[in-house]
Amino acid sequence: MIKLPVTHFLFLVAGLVFSCCFTSCTTGSSGLKRSTGAVNELLIVTNDKAQWESALGDTLRSVFAAPLAAVPQPEPIFDLVNIPDENFAGLFENYHNILFVDINPEITETKFETSQDVWASPQRLVRITAPSPEDFYREFDLKKESILKLFIDLERKRTLSINMLDMDYKLSEAVANKFGINMTFPEGFFIAKETPDFMWMRYQMAKTKQDVELGIMIYTMDYTDTVVFNPRHVIFWRNTLTREHIPGSTPGSFMKTSVEFIPPVFDTLTDFPGTGYAVETRGLWEVQNDFMGGAFINYTFIDRSKNKVITLDGYVYNPNDDKRNFLRQLEAVFFSIKFTPAG
């Protein structure tokens, strides 16, 4: 595999940087300190440790540390850090994702509050104050999905801000000229193959025991029918293109979507940047007639100004090791999308 230098992108991907957790940080454009905390980490502040070790803590872990969908080995959505509220002030104020749980018998009404960029940037704070654990459970059950989304969105925003420090303007321009979409690519990706309606970009990194590769495919076709959003069509289209364009290391081998071990998972998004509606697909890939595999994520949507269906597809090859942080990095690239003006 080609050996490429490690940039901000792969340092962040691998989770090797804590963003100056225990040192002073530079300020961002907002004038606030840059937020801290490890990649994909959530700080949960409770009244005390006993609360975290009770059923309340189990409830929080069941949501925020639930297994990530469609990865070969179990990985949590977030790594969780807990501290009692008496230890919060000062050192922990600059964390990027913070959930406050306050059970206070002196209040009479449950309160849900959310704010951003209070002590650092980018930062997301969520606070639930309730008179009793039972009141907390009721409120949390109503809000848990939206809270999880807030923290994931902040994680993408934070990752994108770091990607922009190391942006490959030449590659971004090539994608904009070809597909009419602007995206923030960090340095290190290179174009491996290109046809009129397809582009494959690769990022290869050498590790001590095993090389790592990230790949991004962008492919498009004319929009004629909503069948393009059907899960069967999404996988068929993907497999057709990977068979043609993504070869394995041995003759006759090629990438394909794995459907037996862990079937692909589909979701409908109504807030995808630039277009609103998109179908998200998460799953595993493997190489026919070879022993390679990994995880992928893609988004299929319509560019109505050009009447084109576009799919952004990213895959991770990191055998016997975690995939989550790499997938989140690819998400950040995809969620940076903006459409260029028509004409």
N, C-alpha and C positions, 0 to 999 in steps of 0.2 A: 504494500500500500504506500501511497505517496506520503511523505512525512511533511507536515505543515506546522508552522509555528503556532503556539498556543496563545490566543488573544484573550481580551476581556470576556468574550463570548464563552469559550470553553472553560475558563476559570470559573465563571458563574454557573455554567451548566453542571460541572462536577461538584459544585457545592464546596469549593475549597476556600472561598472568600466569605468572611463573616461581615463584610461591609463595615469594618471598623467598630465591632461591637464594644470593645473595651478601650477605645482610643478616641481622641477628638476627630471629628469628621469635617470634611469640606462642606461648604454651603452650596445649595443649588440655586437655580434662577429665582426661586421664591424667597430667598434670603434665609430660609430655614436650614438646619443641618440635614445632611442626607440621612435617610432612615437606615436603621441597622437591623441585624438579625440574619440568620442563615437563609439560604434560598428555600422557599416553600416551607417556612416555619411560621407557626402561629403561637403567640404568647397569650395564655389564658390567665387572667388575674381573678382569684377567688378570695373569699373572706379569710380562709385559712386552709392549711394542708388537709385537714380532716374532711373538709368539703370536697376537695379534689379526689380524695380516696374513697368517697361514698358513691351512692347511686347517681348523684348529680354529675360527678366526674365521669362515670360510665356513660351517661347520656351524651355528654359532650364528645367523648372519644368515639362513640358510635357514629357520629356525624362527621367530625373533622378528621378523624384518623381512620375512617372507613376505607376498605380496600379500593384502590384506583381501578377503574374499569379497564378490561382488555389489555392487561400486561401479563407476561408469562410467569413472573414470580410475584407474590403478594407485596404490595407497596402501599403505604397510607397516602391519602390525599394530601395531608399536611403532617409534618413533624410537630408535635405539641410540646410546649414548655409551660410549666405552671409555676406561679409564685403567689404567695399571699399578698393581699393589698398593702400590708404594712411595709413590704420591701420594694414596692413599685417605684416610688418617687426617685427621680435622679437617673440612675443607671439605665433603667428600662423604658424611660419615656420616649426614646427614639426608635423603638421597634416599629417595623413597618405594618404588621398586622397584629392588632390587640383586641381581645374580647374581655370585657369586664363583666363578672357575674357578682351581683351584690344582693344577698338575701338580708333584708332589713325589716324586722317586725314592726318598726316604728312608723313605716309608711303605710298608706291605706290603698294605694293604687299602683299597679304594675306599670313600669315605664320602659319604653324601648327608644334608644337614642343611637344615632350614628353620625359620625363626623369624619373629616379627613384633613390631613396636613395641620395638625394641632401643634405638635412639638417638633416634627421633622417632615421631610417630603421625599418620596411619596409615602403617605401613611393613611391607614384606614383604622378607625376606632369604632367599636360597637359596644354598647353598654345596655345590659338588662338589669333593672332593679325591681325586685319583687318582695312582697311581704312574707312569703313563705316558699319553700321548695316546690310545693304544688302549684302555686301561682307562676313560678318560673317555668315549670314544665309546660304549662298551658301556652304561655307566650312563646317559648322556644319552639314548641312543636309547630306553631303557626308561622314562625319566621325563619326556621332553620335553613330552608333551601335558599332564601334570598340572602341570608347572612353568609352562607357558604359562597354564593356567587360574588358577593362584595369582596371577599378576601381573595378569591381566585382572580377577579378582575384587577385588584391591586397588585397581585403578583405579576401579572402580565405587564402592567404599566411600569412596574419597577424594573423588570427585565428589559423592556423596550428602552427605557431611559439609559440603561447601560449599553445596549446594542448601538444606540445612537452615538455613543462616544467612539465607536470603532466601526462606523458605517462604511460599507463598500458602495460608494456613489456610482462607480462604473457599472457594477452589476445591477444596482437598482434602476439605473437609466436603461440598461438593456432590456430588463423586464417591462419597464414602462413603455418603451417603444414597441415591444412585441405584442403585449397583451392589453395595454391601456390601463394598467394598474400600478400605483406607486406602493412600494413596500420597503421596509428598512431591513437590509441584509447586513449582518456584521461581516467584517473582513474574514476571509478564509474559505468561503464557498467559491467554487469554480464551476463553469458550465461544462458538463461532461458530454451532453448530447443535445441536439436541437433539430427540430423539424418545424414546418410551418405552424403547426398547432400544438407543439409539445416542447418543453424544456426540462432538462434534468440537471440539477445542481448538486454537488457533493462537497462535503467537509470531512476530511480524514485527519485523524489524530492518533499518534502513537502513544500507547500506554506501556507500562512495564511488562504486563503479562499478555495483554491482548489489545490489538488496535480497535479503535472506535470509529464509526462512520455515521454521520447524519446526512440524510438526503432530502431534497425538496424537488418535487415534480409539479409543474404547472401545465395543465392541458385544457383544451377548449374545443368546442364544436358548436355548430349552429343550434339555436333553440327552436324546437318545433313542437314539443309535447312535454307535459308534466311528468311523463314516465321517467325522465332523467333523475327525478328525486326518489324514485322507487329503490329500496335497498338492493334488490336483485340487479337493477341496472347499474347502480353505483359500483357494485363489486364486479359485474361483468365488464364495465368500461375500464375499471382499474386493471383487471387481469389481462384484458386485451392489450393495453398499452405496456404494462410491465413485461409481458411475454415478448413483445416486439423490441422494447428498448432497454430493458434492465437485465443484462446477462449475468449468470453466475460465473464461478471460477472454473468450471469444467465444461467441456463441449456439450451442448444440448441442455444446459441448465439455465433457469431464468426465475425471476421473482414472481411469486403469486400470493394471493391472499389465503391465509390459513382459516378454514372454517370448522375444523373438527375439534381441536383441543379447546379453544375458547372462541365461540362464534363472534363475529363482529357485533358491535353495539352501535345503535343509531339514535340520534337525537335531532329534534327540530329546533333551530334557533330563530328567534324573531328580533334579535338585536345585533346581528353580525355587522361589522363596520361597513359602511358604504352602501350596502344593499338591503340590510334588515334580515330578510329570510335566507336561511342556508340550512342544509342538512349536514350534520356532523357525523362522521363515521370513525369509530375507534376499533382497532383490531390487531391481529398478528399477521405477519408476513413470513413466508418461508421461501427457500429456493428449491425448485424442482430438481431432483437428481443431485442434491447436495445437502449439506448439513448446516446451512446458515439460516438465521431467522431473527426476528425481533418484533417490535411494536410499530404501529403507524397510526396517524390521525389525518383525516382530510375533511375539507369543507367544499361542498358543491353549491353553487349559487348562480344567479343569472345577472349578466351585465345587460340591462334593458336598453341602454343607449346603443349597443351594437347587436342586440338580440343574440347574445352568445352565452352558452353555459360554460362556466369556468370551475375547475376543481384545483384547489391547493392541497397538495398531498405531501406529508412529511413522514419519514421513517427513521428509526434508530436501530443501529447495530452495535450492541454492547453486551456480548454474550456473558452469561453468568453474573451479571451485575445489574444495578438499578437502571430503569429506563425513565422514571418519572421526571427528573429534572431536565433531561434532554427533550422530552415531549413538551414540557411547559415552555422551553425555549423556542421550539418550533411554533407553538401556539402564539407566542409573543410576536414572532415574525409575521404570522398570518393575520393577526389582529391589528397589525400596523397598516393594513391595506387602505388605500384611498384610490378612487377612480380618477383617472386623468380626464380633462375636459374632452368631449367629443369633437372630432374634426381635426 
